[in-house]
Amino acid sequence: MLRCLVAALVGVVACMALAAPPAWTDSAEDNYSTYCARCHGENGHGDGPSVASLKITPQSFSNCVQMRKISDDTMFEAIKGGGSSVGLSGDMPNWNVDLGDDEIHDLVNFVRTFCKKK
């Protein structure tokens, strides 16, 4: 009887180990700091520490006039597929391997807040 109980418990543990891990995601602010700030700057001004190595100055997310011209869909595609996927600079990499669609949508919403900040 004890042997059957142990076997059953081992089977449950093995089954749990094969189950998909929970989808842990960072906040949009964390993702921005990790993936975007090095070029676009901590405050979204396009002045991150990697700017000197880029061919084109990154978009300033705090420029409300320019940001109104960019749709959420375009920003989503630029983040997911890289700048060249929407006719922008190829310096912007694609983040589709590192970020899921929901994280990218959250990131687009976060980027929009730079235009609202004083």
Phi and psi restraints in degrees (range 20) as a CNS / XPLOR table:
assign (resid 1 and name C) (resid 2 and name N)
       (resid 2 and name CA) (resid 2 and name C) 1.0 -61.4 20.0 2
assign (resid 2 and name N) (resid 2 and name CA)
       (resid 2 and name C) (resid 3 and name N) 1.0 -39.9 20.0 2
assign (resid 2 and name C) (resid 3 and name N)
       (resid 3 and name CA) (resid 3 and name C) 1.0 -60.8 20.0 2
assign (resid 3 and name N) (resid 3 and name CA)
       (resid 3 and name C) (resid 4 and name N) 1.0 -40.2 20.0 2
assign (resid 3 and name C) (resid 4 and name N)
       (resid 4 and name CA) (resid 4 and name C) 1.0 -65.7 20.0 2
assign (resid 4 and name N) (resid 4 and name CA)
       (resid 4 and name C) (resid 5 and name N) 1.0 -39.3 20.0 2
assign (resid 4 and name C) (resid 5 and name N)
       (resid 5 and name CA) (resid 5 and name C) 1.0 -65.3 20.0 2
assign (resid 5 and name N) (resid 5 and name CA)
       (resid 5 and name C) (resid 6 and name N) 1.0 -44.1 20.0 2
assign (resid 5 and name C) (resid 6 and name N)
       (resid 6 and name CA) (resid 6 and name C) 1.0 -62.6 20.0 2
assign (resid 6 and name N) (resid 6 and name CA)
       (resid 6 and name C) (resid 7 and name N) 1.0 -44.7 20.0 2
assign (resid 6 and name C) (resid 7 and name N)
       (resid 7 and name CA) (resid 7 and name C) 1.0 -61.6 20.0 2
assign (resid 7 and name N) (resid 7 and name CA)
       (resid 7 and name C) (resid 8 and name N) 1.0 -40.1 20.0 2
assign (resid 7 and name C) (resid 8 and name N)
       (resid 8 and name CA) (resid 8 and name C) 1.0 -65.0 20.0 2
assign (resid 8 and name N) (resid 8 and name CA)
       (resid 8 and name C) (resid 9 and name N) 1.0 -43.3 20.0 2
assign (resid 8 and name C) (resid 9 and name N)
       (resid 9 and name CA) (resid 9 and name C) 1.0 -65.0 20.0 2
assign (resid 9 and name N) (resid 9 and name CA)
       (resid 9 and name C) (resid 10 and name N) 1.0 -41.7 20.0 2
assign (resid 9 and name C) (resid 10 and name N)
       (resid 10 and name CA) (resid 10 and name C) 1.0 -61.2 20.0 2
assign (resid 10 and name N) (resid 10 and name CA)
       (resid 10 and name C) (resid 11 and name N) 1.0 -41.1 20.0 2
assign (resid 10 and name C) (resid 11 and name N)
       (resid 11 and name CA) (resid 11 and name C) 1.0 -63.1 20.0 2
assign (resid 11 and name N) (resid 11 and name CA)
       (resid 11 and name C) (resid 12 and name N) 1.0 -39.8 20.0 2
assign (resid 11 and name C) (resid 12 and name N)
       (resid 12 and name CA) (resid 12 and name C) 1.0 -65.4 20.0 2
assign (resid 12 and name N) (resid 12 and name CA)
       (resid 12 and name C) (resid 13 and name N) 1.0 -44.5 20.0 2
assign (resid 12 and name C) (resid 13 and name N)
       (resid 13 and name CA) (resid 13 and name C) 1.0 -63.1 20.0 2
assign (resid 13 and name N) (resid 13 and name CA)
       (resid 13 and name C) (resid 14 and name N) 1.0 -43.1 20.0 2
assign (resid 13 and name C) (resid 14 and name N)
       (resid 14 and name CA) (resid 14 and name C) 1.0 -62.4 20.0 2
assign (resid 14 and name N) (resid 14 and name CA)
       (resid 14 and name C) (resid 15 and name N) 1.0 -40.5 20.0 2
assign (resid 14 and name C) (resid 15 and name N)
       (resid 15 and name CA) (resid 15 and name C) 1.0 -64.8 20.0 2
assign (resid 15 and name N) (resid 15 and name CA)
       (resid 15 and name C) (resid 16 and name N) 1.0 -41.3 20.0 2
assign (resid 15 and name C) (resid 16 and name N)
       (resid 16 and name CA) (resid 16 and name C) 1.0 -65.3 20.0 2
assign (resid 16 and name N) (resid 16 and name CA)
       (resid 16 and name C) (resid 17 and name N) 1.0 -35.5 20.0 2
assign (resid 16 and name C) (resid 17 and name N)
       (resid 17 and name CA) (resid 17 and name C) 1.0 -67.0 20.0 2
assign (resid 17 and name N) (resid 17 and name CA)
       (resid 17 and name C) (resid 18 and name N) 1.0 -29.4 20.0 2
assign (resid 17 and name C) (resid 18 and name N)
       (resid 18 and name CA) (resid 18 and name C) 1.0 -83.9 20.0 2
assign (resid 18 and name N) (resid 18 and name CA)
       (resid 18 and name C) (resid 19 and name N) 1.0 -15.0 20.0 2
assign (resid 18 and name C) (resid 19 and name N)
       (resid 19 and name CA) (resid 19 and name C) 1.0 -67.5 20.0 2
assign (resid 19 and name N) (resid 19 and name CA)
       (resid 19 and name C) (resid 20 and name N) 1.0 151.3 20.0 2
assign (resid 19 and name C) (resid 20 and name N)
       (resid 20 and name CA) (resid 20 and name C) 1.0 -64.5 20.0 2
assign (resid 20 and name N) (resid 20 and name CA)
       (resid 20 and name C) (resid 21 and name N) 1.0 139.7 20.0 2
assign (resid 20 and name C) (resid 21 and name N)
       (resid 21 and name CA) (resid 21 and name C) 1.0 -68.8 20.0 2
assign (resid 21 and name N) (resid 21 and name CA)
       (resid 21 and name C) (resid 22 and name N) 1.0 157.2 20.0 2
assign (resid 21 and name C) (resid 22 and name N)
       (resid 22 and name CA) (resid 22 and name C) 1.0 -63.6 20.0 2
assign (resid 22 and name N) (resid 22 and name CA)
       (resid 22 and name C) (resid 23 and name N) 1.0 149.8 20.0 2
assign (resid 22 and name C) (resid 23 and name N)
       (resid 23 and name CA) (resid 23 and name C) 1.0 -80.7 20.0 2
assign (resid 23 and name N) (resid 23 and name CA)
       (resid 23 and name C) (resid 24 and name N) 1.0 92.8 20.0 2
assign (resid 23 and name C) (resid 24 and name N)
       (resid 24 and name CA) (resid 24 and name C) 1.0 -86.2 20.0 2
assign (resid 24 and name N) (resid 24 and name CA)
       (resid 24 and name C) (resid 25 and name N) 1.0 127.9 20.0 2
assign (resid 24 and name C) (resid 25 and name N)
       (resid 25 and name CA) (resid 25 and name C) 1.0 -127.1 20.0 2
assign (resid 25 and name N) (resid 25 and name CA)
       (resid 25 and name C) (resid 26 and name N) 1.0 147.6 20.0 2
assign (resid 25 and name C) (resid 26 and name N)
       (resid 26 and name CA) (resid 26 and name C) 1.0 -80.8 20.0 2
assign (resid 26 and name N) (resid 26 and name CA)
       (resid 26 and name C) (resid 27 and name N) 1.0 161.4 20.0 2
assign (resid 26 and name C) (resid 27 and name N)
       (resid 27 and name CA) (resid 27 and name C) 1.0 -68.6 20.0 2
assign (resid 27 and name N) (resid 27 and name CA)
       (resid 27 and name C) (resid 28 and name N) 1.0 161.7 20.0 2
assign (resid 27 and name C) (resid 28 and name N)
       (resid 28 and name CA) (resid 28 and name C) 1.0 -60.1 20.0 2
assign (resid 28 and name N) (resid 28 and name CA)
       (resid 28 and name C) (resid 29 and name N) 1.0 -37.0 20.0 2
assign (resid 28 and name C) (resid 29 and name N)
       (resid 29 and name CA) (resid 29 and name C) 1.0 -64.5 20.0 2
assign (resid 29 and name N) (resid 29 and name CA)
       (resid 29 and name C) (resid 30 and name N) 1.0 -42.0 20.0 2
assign (resid 29 and name C) (resid 30 and name N)
       (resid 30 and name CA) (resid 30 and name C) 1.0 -63.1 20.0 2
assign (resid 30 and name N) (resid 30 and name CA)
       (resid 30 and name C) (resid 31 and name N) 1.0 -44.3 20.0 2
assign (resid 30 and name C) (resid 31 and name N)
       (resid 31 and name CA) (resid 31 and name C) 1.0 -63.9 20.0 2
assign (resid 31 and name N) (resid 31 and name CA)
       (resid 31 and name C) (resid 32 and name N) 1.0 -38.5 20.0 2
assign (resid 31 and name C) (resid 32 and name N)
       (resid 32 and name CA) (resid 32 and name C) 1.0 -60.8 20.0 2
assign (resid 32 and name N) (resid 32 and name CA)
       (resid 32 and name C) (resid 33 and name N) 1.0 -47.7 20.0 2
assign (resid 32 and name C) (resid 33 and name N)
       (resid 33 and name CA) (resid 33 and name C) 1.0 -60.3 20.0 2
assign (resid 33 and name N) (resid 33 and name CA)
       (resid 33 and name C) (resid 34 and name N) 1.0 -37.7 20.0 2
assign (resid 33 and name C) (resid 34 and name N)
       (resid 34 and name CA) (resid 34 and name C) 1.0 -75.8 20.0 2
assign (resid 34 and name N) (resid 34 and name CA)
       (resid 34 and name C) (resid 35 and name N) 1.0 -45.4 20.0 2
assign (resid 34 and name C) (resid 35 and name N)
       (resid 35 and name CA) (resid 35 and name C) 1.0 -105.4 20.0 2
assign (resid 35 and name N) (resid 35 and name CA)
       (resid 35 and name C) (resid 36 and name N) 1.0 -23.4 20.0 2
assign (resid 35 and name C) (resid 36 and name N)
       (resid 36 and name CA) (resid 36 and name C) 1.0 -114.0 20.0 2
assign (resid 36 and name N) (resid 36 and name CA)
       (resid 36 and name C) (resid 37 and name N) 1.0 -36.0 20.0 2
assign (resid 36 and name C) (resid 37 and name N)
       (resid 37 and name CA) (resid 37 and name C) 1.0 -62.3 20.0 2
assign (resid 37 and name N) (resid 37 and name CA)
       (resid 37 and name C) (resid 38 and name N) 1.0 -29.6 20.0 2
assign (resid 37 and name C) (resid 38 and name N)
       (resid 38 and name CA) (resid 38 and name C) 1.0 -62.7 20.0 2
assign (resid 38 and name N) (resid 38 and name CA)
       (resid 38 and name C) (resid 39 and name N) 1.0 -24.8 20.0 2
assign (resid 38 and name C) (resid 39 and name N)
       (resid 39 and name CA) (resid 39 and name C) 1.0 -108.0 20.0 2
assign (resid 39 and name N) (resid 39 and name CA)
       (resid 39 and name C) (resid 40 and name N) 1.0 -46.0 20.0 2
assign (resid 39 and name C) (resid 40 and name N)
       (resid 40 and name CA) (resid 40 and name C) 1.0 -85.5 20.0 2
assign (resid 40 and name N) (resid 40 and name CA)
       (resid 40 and name C) (resid 41 and name N) 1.0 -8.4 20.0 2
assign (resid 40 and name C) (resid 41 and name N)
       (resid 41 and name CA) (resid 41 and name C) 1.0 86.5 20.0 2
assign (resid 41 and name N) (resid 41 and name CA)
       (resid 41 and name C) (resid 42 and name N) 1.0 152.1 20.0 2
assign (resid 41 and name C) (resid 42 and name N)
       (resid 42 and name CA) (resid 42 and name C) 1.0 -59.5 20.0 2
assign (resid 42 and name N) (resid 42 and name CA)
       (resid 42 and name C) (resid 43 and name N) 1.0 -32.0 20.0 2
assign (resid 42 and name C) (resid 43 and name N)
       (resid 43 and name CA) (resid 43 and name C) 1.0 -105.5 20.0 2
assign (resid 43 and name N) (resid 43 and name CA)
       (resid 43 and name C) (resid 44 and name N) 1.0 13.1 20.0 2
assign (resid 43 and name C) (resid 44 and name N)
       (resid 44 and name CA) (resid 44 and name C) 1.0 74.6 20.0 2
assign (resid 44 and name N) (resid 44 and name CA)
       (resid 44 and name C) (resid 45 and name N) 1.0 21.1 20.0 2
assign (resid 44 and name C) (resid 45 and name N)
       (resid 45 and name CA) (resid 45 and name C) 1.0 -90.3 20.0 2
assign (resid 45 and name N) (resid 45 and name CA)
       (resid 45 and name C) (resid 46 and name N) 1.0 3.6 20.0 2
assign (resid 45 and name C) (resid 46 and name N)
       (resid 46 and name CA) (resid 46 and name C) 1.0 75.1 20.0 2
assign (resid 46 and name N) (resid 46 and name CA)
       (resid 46 and name C) (resid 47 and name N) 1.0 27.2 20.0 2
assign (resid 46 and name C) (resid 47 and name N)
       (resid 47 and name CA) (resid 47 and name C) 1.0 -126.1 20.0 2
assign (resid 47 and name N) (resid 47 and name CA)
       (resid 47 and name C) (resid 48 and name N) 1.0 36.8 20.0 2
assign (resid 47 and name C) (resid 48 and name N)
       (resid 48 and name CA) (resid 48 and name C) 1.0 -70.2 20.0 2
assign (resid 48 and name N) (resid 48 and name CA)
       (resid 48 and name C) (resid 49 and name N) 1.0 168.5 20.0 2
assign (resid 48 and name C) (resid 49 and name N)
       (resid 49 and name CA) (resid 49 and name C) 1.0 -64.7 20.0 2
assign (resid 49 and name N) (resid 49 and name CA)
       (resid 49 and name C) (resid 50 and name N) 1.0 -17.0 20.0 2
assign (resid 49 and name C) (resid 50 and name N)
       (resid 50 and name CA) (resid 50 and name C) 1.0 -92.2 20.0 2
assign (resid 50 and name N) (resid 50 and name CA)
       (resid 50 and name C) (resid 51 and name N) 1.0 0.5 20.0 2
assign (resid 50 and name C) (resid 51 and name N)
       (resid 51 and name CA) (resid 51 and name C) 1.0 -56.2 20.0 2
assign (resid 51 and name N) (resid 51 and name CA)
       (resid 51 and name C) (resid 52 and name N) 1.0 -39.3 20.0 2
assign (resid 51 and name C) (resid 52 and name N)
       (resid 52 and name CA) (resid 52 and name C) 1.0 -59.6 20.0 2
assign (resid 52 and name N) (resid 52 and name CA)
       (resid 52 and name C) (resid 53 and name N) 1.0 -26.1 20.0 2
assign (resid 52 and name C) (resid 53 and name N)
       (resid 53 and name CA) (resid 53 and name C) 1.0 -93.4 20.0 2
assign (resid 53 and name N) (resid 53 and name CA)
       (resid 53 and name C) (resid 54 and name N) 1.0 2.3 20.0 2
assign (resid 53 and name C) (resid 54 and name N)
       (resid 54 and name CA) (resid 54 and name C) 1.0 -97.9 20.0 2
assign (resid 54 and name N) (resid 54 and name CA)
       (resid 54 and name C) (resid 55 and name N) 1.0 150.3 20.0 2
assign (resid 54 and name C) (resid 55 and name N)
       (resid 55 and name CA) (resid 55 and name C) 1.0 -74.1 20.0 2
assign (resid 55 and name N) (resid 55 and name CA)
       (resid 55 and name C) (resid 56 and name N) 1.0 -34.8 20.0 2
assign (resid 55 and name C) (resid 56 and name N)
       (resid 56 and name CA) (resid 56 and name C) 1.0 -126.4 20.0 2
assign (resid 56 and name N) (resid 56 and name CA)
       (resid 56 and name C) (resid 57 and name N) 1.0 139.8 20.0 2
assign (resid 56 and name C) (resid 57 and name N)
       (resid 57 and name CA) (resid 57 and name C) 1.0 -65.0 20.0 2
assign (resid 57 and name N) (resid 57 and name CA)
       (resid 57 and name C) (resid 58 and name N) 1.0 131.0 20.0 2
assign (resid 57 and name C) (resid 58 and name N)
       (resid 58 and name CA) (resid 58 and name C) 1.0 -62.8 20.0 2
assign (resid 58 and name N) (resid 58 and name CA)
       (resid 58 and name C) (resid 59 and name N) 1.0 155.1 20.0 2
assign (resid 58 and name C) (resid 59 and name N)
       (resid 59 and name CA) (resid 59 and name C) 1.0 -57.6 20.0 2
assign (resid 59 and name N) (resid 59 and name CA)
       (resid 59 and name C) (resid 60 and name N) 1.0 135.6 20.0 2
assign (resid 59 and name C) (resid 60 and name N)
       (resid 60 and name CA) (resid 60 and name C) 1.0 -88.5 20.0 2
assign (resid 60 and name N) (resid 60 and name CA)
       (resid 60 and name C) (resid 61 and name N) 1.0 115.1 20.0 2
assign (resid 60 and name C) (resid 61 and name N)
       (resid 61 and name CA) (resid 61 and name C) 1.0 -75.0 20.0 2
assign (resid 61 and name N) (resid 61 and name CA)
       (resid 61 and name C) (resid 62 and name N) 1.0 -10.9 20.0 2
assign (resid 61 and name C) (resid 62 and name N)
       (resid 62 and name CA) (resid 62 and name C) 1.0 -89.7 20.0 2
assign (resid 62 and name N) (resid 62 and name CA)
       (resid 62 and name C) (resid 63 and name N) 1.0 -4.0 20.0 2
assign (resid 62 and name C) (resid 63 and name N)
       (resid 63 and name CA) (resid 63 and name C) 1.0 -84.6 20.0 2
assign (resid 63 and name N) (resid 63 and name CA)
       (resid 63 and name C) (resid 64 and name N) 1.0 93.7 20.0 2
assign (resid 63 and name C) (resid 64 and name N)
       (resid 64 and name CA) (resid 64 and name C) 1.0 -62.4 20.0 2
assign (resid 64 and name N) (resid 64 and name CA)
       (resid 64 and name C) (resid 65 and name N) 1.0 -35.3 20.0 2
assign (resid 64 and name C) (resid 65 and name N)
       (resid 65 and name CA) (resid 65 and name C) 1.0 -61.5 20.0 2
assign (resid 65 and name N) (resid 65 and name CA)
       (resid 65 and name C) (resid 66 and name N) 1.0 -47.3 20.0 2
assign (resid 65 and name C) (resid 66 and name N)
       (resid 66 and name CA) (resid 66 and name C) 1.0 -68.3 20.0 2
assign (resid 66 and name N) (resid 66 and name CA)
       (resid 66 and name C) (resid 67 and name N) 1.0 -41.5 20.0 2
assign (resid 66 and name C) (resid 67 and name N)
       (resid 67 and name CA) (resid 67 and name C) 1.0 -66.0 20.0 2
assign (resid 67 and name N) (resid 67 and name CA)
       (resid 67 and name C) (resid 68 and name N) 1.0 -30.9 20.0 2
assign (resid 67 and name C) (resid 68 and name N)
       (resid 68 and name CA) (resid 68 and name C) 1.0 -65.4 20.0 2
assign (resid 68 and name N) (resid 68 and name CA)
       (resid 68 and name C) (resid 69 and name N) 1.0 -22.0 20.0 2
assign (resid 68 and name C) (resid 69 and name N)
       (resid 69 and name CA) (resid 69 and name C) 1.0 -82.0 20.0 2
assign (resid 69 and name N) (resid 69 and name CA)
       (resid 69 and name C) (resid 70 and name N) 1.0 -11.4 20.0 2
assign (resid 69 and name C) (resid 70 and name N)
       (resid 70 and name CA) (resid 70 and name C) 1.0 -106.9 20.0 2
assign (resid 70 and name N) (resid 70 and name CA)
       (resid 70 and name C) (resid 71 and name N) 1.0 119.6 20.0 2
assign (resid 70 and name C) (resid 71 and name N)
       (resid 71 and name CA) (resid 71 and name C) 1.0 -74.7 20.0 2
assign (resid 71 and name N) (resid 71 and name CA)
       (resid 71 and name C) (resid 72 and name N) 1.0 158.7 20.0 2
assign (resid 71 and name C) (resid 72 and name N)
       (resid 72 and name CA) (resid 72 and name C) 1.0 -60.3 20.0 2
assign (resid 72 and name N) (resid 72 and name CA)
       (resid 72 and name C) (resid 73 and name N) 1.0 -38.2 20.0 2
assign (resid 72 and name C) (resid 73 and name N)
       (resid 73 and name CA) (resid 73 and name C) 1.0 -62.5 20.0 2
assign (resid 73 and name N) (resid 73 and name CA)
       (resid 73 and name C) (resid 74 and name N) 1.0 -40.7 20.0 2
assign (resid 73 and name C) (resid 74 and name N)
       (resid 74 and name CA) (resid 74 and name C) 1.0 -66.0 20.0 2
assign (resid 74 and name N) (resid 74 and name CA)
       (resid 74 and name C) (resid 75 and name N) 1.0 -43.3 20.0 2
assign (resid 74 and name C) (resid 75 and name N)
       (resid 75 and name CA) (resid 75 and name C) 1.0 -62.2 20.0 2
assign (resid 75 and name N) (resid 75 and name CA)
       (resid 75 and name C) (resid 76 and name N) 1.0 -43.1 20.0 2
assign (resid 75 and name C) (resid 76 and name N)
       (resid 76 and name CA) (resid 76 and name C) 1.0 -57.8 20.0 2
assign (resid 76 and name N) (resid 76 and name CA)
       (resid 76 and name C) (resid 77 and name N) 1.0 -49.1 20.0 2
assign (resid 76 and name C) (resid 77 and name N)
       (resid 77 and name CA) (resid 77 and name C) 1.0 -65.2 20.0 2
assign (resid 77 and name N) (resid 77 and name CA)
       (resid 77 and name C) (resid 78 and name N) 1.0 -36.9 20.0 2
assign (resid 77 and name C) (resid 78 and name N)
       (resid 78 and name CA) (resid 78 and name C) 1.0 -64.6 20.0 2
assign (resid 78 and name N) (resid 78 and name CA)
       (resid 78 and name C) (resid 79 and name N) 1.0 -40.6 20.0 2
assign (resid 78 and name C) (resid 79 and name N)
       (resid 79 and name CA) (resid 79 and name C) 1.0 -70.5 20.0 2
assign (resid 79 and name N) (resid 79 and name CA)
       (resid 79 and name C) (resid 80 and name N) 1.0 -44.1 20.0 2
assign (resid 79 and name C) (resid 80 and name N)
       (resid 80 and name CA) (resid 80 and name C) 1.0 -70.8 20.0 2
assign (resid 80 and name N) (resid 80 and name CA)
       (resid 80 and name C) (resid 81 and name N) 1.0 -48.2 20.0 2
assign (resid 80 and name C) (resid 81 and name N)
       (resid 81 and name CA) (resid 81 and name C) 1.0 -105.3 20.0 2
assign (resid 81 and name N) (resid 81 and name CA)
       (resid 81 and name C) (resid 82 and name N) 1.0 0.4 20.0 2
assign (resid 81 and name C) (resid 82 and name N)
       (resid 82 and name CA) (resid 82 and name C) 1.0 89.7 20.0 2
assign (resid 82 and name N) (resid 82 and name CA)
       (resid 82 and name C) (resid 83 and name N) 1.0 163.3 20.0 2
assign (resid 82 and name C) (resid 83 and name N)
       (resid 83 and name CA) (resid 83 and name C) 1.0 -57.5 20.0 2
assign (resid 83 and name N) (resid 83 and name CA)
       (resid 83 and name C) (resid 84 and name N) 1.0 -40.5 20.0 2
assign (resid 83 and name C) (resid 84 and name N)
       (resid 84 and name CA) (resid 84 and name C) 1.0 -66.0 20.0 2
assign (resid 84 and name N) (resid 84 and name CA)
       (resid 84 and name C) (resid 85 and name N) 1.0 -19.7 20.0 2
assign (resid 84 and name C) (resid 85 and name N)
       (resid 85 and name CA) (resid 85 and name C) 1.0 -70.1 20.0 2
assign (resid 85 and name N) (resid 85 and name CA)
       (resid 85 and name C) (resid 86 and name N) 1.0 -17.1 20.0 2
assign (resid 85 and name C) (resid 86 and name N)
       (resid 86 and name CA) (resid 86 and name C) 1.0 -123.5 20.0 2
assign (resid 86 and name N) (resid 86 and name CA)
       (resid 86 and name C) (resid 87 and name N) 1.0 21.2 20.0 2
assign (resid 86 and name C) (resid 87 and name N)
       (resid 87 and name CA) (resid 87 and name C) 1.0 78.6 20.0 2
assign (resid 87 and name N) (resid 87 and name CA)
       (resid 87 and name C) (resid 88 and name N) 1.0 18.6 20.0 2
assign (resid 87 and name C) (resid 88 and name N)
       (resid 88 and name CA) (resid 88 and name C) 1.0 -105.0 20.0 2
assign (resid 88 and name N) (resid 88 and name CA)
       (resid 88 and name C) (resid 89 and name N) 1.0 -173.5 20.0 2
assign (resid 88 and name C) (resid 89 and name N)
       (resid 89 and name CA) (resid 89 and name C) 1.0 -59.4 20.0 2
assign (resid 89 and name N) (resid 89 and name CA)
       (resid 89 and name C) (resid 90 and name N) 1.0 136.0 20.0 2
assign (resid 89 and name C) (resid 90 and name N)
       (resid 90 and name CA) (resid 90 and name C) 1.0 -71.9 20.0 2
assign (resid 90 and name N) (resid 90 and name CA)
       (resid 90 and name C) (resid 91 and name N) 1.0 -6.2 20.0 2
assign (resid 90 and name C) (resid 91 and name N)
       (resid 91 and name CA) (resid 91 and name C) 1.0 -64.0 20.0 2
assign (resid 91 and name N) (resid 91 and name CA)
       (resid 91 and name C) (resid 92 and name N) 1.0 -28.5 20.0 2
assign (resid 91 and name C) (resid 92 and name N)
       (resid 92 and name CA) (resid 92 and name C) 1.0 -80.2 20.0 2
assign (resid 92 and name N) (resid 92 and name CA)
       (resid 92 and name C) (resid 93 and name N) 1.0 117.2 20.0 2
assign (resid 92 and name C) (resid 93 and name N)
       (resid 93 and name CA) (resid 93 and name C) 1.0 -76.7 20.0 2
assign (resid 93 and name N) (resid 93 and name CA)
       (resid 93 and name C) (resid 94 and name N) 1.0 164.6 20.0 2
assign (resid 93 and name C) (resid 94 and name N)
       (resid 94 and name CA) (resid 94 and name C) 1.0 -84.8 20.0 2
assign (resid 94 and name N) (resid 94 and name CA)
       (resid 94 and name C) (resid 95 and name N) 1.0 143.0 20.0 2
assign (resid 94 and name C) (resid 95 and name N)
       (resid 95 and name CA) (resid 95 and name C) 1.0 -115.7 20.0 2
assign (resid 95 and name N) (resid 95 and name CA)
       (resid 95 and name C) (resid 96 and name N) 1.0 18.9 20.0 2
assign (resid 95 and name C) (resid 96 and name N)
       (resid 96 and name CA) (resid 96 and name C) 1.0 -65.6 20.0 2
assign (resid 96 and name N) (resid 96 and name CA)
       (resid 96 and name C) (resid 97 and name N) 1.0 -21.1 20.0 2
assign (resid 96 and name C) (resid 97 and name N)
       (resid 97 and name CA) (resid 97 and name C) 1.0 -82.8 20.0 2
assign (resid 97 and name N) (resid 97 and name CA)
       (resid 97 and name C) (resid 98 and name N) 1.0 -34.5 20.0 2
assign (resid 97 and name C) (resid 98 and name N)
       (resid 98 and name CA) (resid 98 and name C) 1.0 -87.7 20.0 2
assign (resid 98 and name N) (resid 98 and name CA)
       (resid 98 and name C) (resid 99 and name N) 1.0 -27.4 20.0 2
assign (resid 98 and name C) (resid 99 and name N)
       (resid 99 and name CA) (resid 99 and name C) 1.0 -125.1 20.0 2
assign (resid 99 and name N) (resid 99 and name CA)
       (resid 99 and name C) (resid 100 and name N) 1.0 136.4 20.0 2
assign (resid 99 and name C) (resid 100 and name N)
       (resid 100 and name CA) (resid 100 and name C) 1.0 -82.3 20.0 2
assign (resid 100 and name N) (resid 100 and name CA)
       (resid 100 and name C) (resid 101 and name N) 1.0 168.2 20.0 2
assign (resid 100 and name C) (resid 101 and name N)
       (resid 101 and name CA) (resid 101 and name C) 1.0 -56.8 20.0 2
assign (resid 101 and name N) (resid 101 and name CA)
       (resid 101 and name C) (resid 102 and name N) 1.0 -42.9 20.0 2
assign (resid 101 and name C) (resid 102 and name N)
       (resid 102 and name CA) (resid 102 and name C) 1.0 -63.3 20.0 2
assign (resid 102 and name N) (resid 102 and name CA)
       (resid 102 and name C) (resid 103 and name N) 1.0 -40.3 20.0 2
assign (resid 102 and name C) (resid 103 and name N)
       (resid 103 and name CA) (resid 103 and name C) 1.0 -64.8 20.0 2
assign (resid 103 and name N) (resid 103 and name CA)
       (resid 103 and name C) (resid 104 and name N) 1.0 -38.3 20.0 2
assign (resid 103 and name C) (resid 104 and name N)
       (resid 104 and name CA) (resid 104 and name C) 1.0 -66.9 20.0 2
assign (resid 104 and name N) (resid 104 and name CA)
       (resid 104 and name C) (resid 105 and name N) 1.0 -43.0 20.0 2
assign (resid 104 and name C) (resid 105 and name N)
       (resid 105 and name CA) (resid 105 and name C) 1.0 -59.8 20.0 2
assign (resid 105 and name N) (resid 105 and name CA)
       (resid 105 and name C) (resid 106 and name N) 1.0 -43.0 20.0 2
assign (resid 105 and name C) (resid 106 and name N)
       (resid 106 and name CA) (resid 106 and name C) 1.0 -63.3 20.0 2
assign (resid 106 and name N) (resid 106 and name CA)
       (resid 106 and name C) (resid 107 and name N) 1.0 -38.0 20.0 2
assign (resid 106 and name C) (resid 107 and name N)
       (resid 107 and name CA) (resid 107 and name C) 1.0 -65.9 20.0 2
assign (resid 107 and name N) (resid 107 and name CA)
       (resid 107 and name C) (resid 108 and name N) 1.0 -41.6 20.0 2
assign (resid 107 and name C) (resid 108 and name N)
       (resid 108 and name CA) (resid 108 and name C) 1.0 -58.2 20.0 2
assign (resid 108 and name N) (resid 108 and name CA)
       (resid 108 and name C) (resid 109 and name N) 1.0 -45.8 20.0 2
assign (resid 108 and name C) (resid 109 and name N)
       (resid 109 and name CA) (resid 109 and name C) 1.0 -62.6 20.0 2
assign (resid 109 and name N) (resid 109 and name CA)
       (resid 109 and name C) (resid 110 and name N) 1.0 -39.6 20.0 2
assign (resid 109 and name C) (resid 110 and name N)
       (resid 110 and name CA) (resid 110 and name C) 1.0 -65.5 20.0 2
assign (resid 110 and name N) (resid 110 and name CA)
       (resid 110 and name C) (resid 111 and name N) 1.0 -44.4 20.0 2
assign (resid 110 and name C) (resid 111 and name N)
       (resid 111 and name CA) (resid 111 and name C) 1.0 -58.5 20.0 2
assign (resid 111 and name N) (resid 111 and name CA)
       (resid 111 and name C) (resid 112 and name N) 1.0 -37.2 20.0 2
assign (resid 111 and name C) (resid 112 and name N)
       (resid 112 and name CA) (resid 112 and name C) 1.0 -60.7 20.0 2
assign (resid 112 and name N) (resid 112 and name CA)
       (resid 112 and name C) (resid 113 and name N) 1.0 -25.8 20.0 2
assign (resid 112 and name C) (resid 113 and name N)
       (resid 113 and name CA) (resid 113 and name C) 1.0 -69.1 20.0 2
assign (resid 113 and name N) (resid 113 and name CA)
       (resid 113 and name C) (resid 114 and name N) 1.0 -22.1 20.0 2
assign (resid 113 and name C) (resid 114 and name N)
       (resid 114 and name CA) (resid 114 and name C) 1.0 -62.8 20.0 2
assign (resid 114 and name N) (resid 114 and name CA)
       (resid 114 and name C) (resid 115 and name N) 1.0 -31.5 20.0 2
assign (resid 114 and name C) (resid 115 and name N)
       (resid 115 and name CA) (resid 115 and name C) 1.0 -73.7 20.0 2
assign (resid 115 and name N) (resid 115 and name CA)
       (resid 115 and name C) (resid 116 and name N) 1.0 -22.7 20.0 2
assign (resid 115 and name C) (resid 116 and name N)
       (resid 116 and name CA) (resid 116 and name C) 1.0 -92.0 20.0 2
assign (resid 116 and name N) (resid 116 and name CA)
       (resid 116 and name C) (resid 117 and name N) 1.0 -17.1 20.0 2
assign (resid 116 and name C) (resid 117 and name N)
       (resid 117 and name CA) (resid 117 and name C) 1.0 -75.7 20.0 2
assign (resid 117 and name N) (resid 117 and name CA)
       (resid 117 and name C) (resid 118 and name N) 1.0 144.7 20.0 2
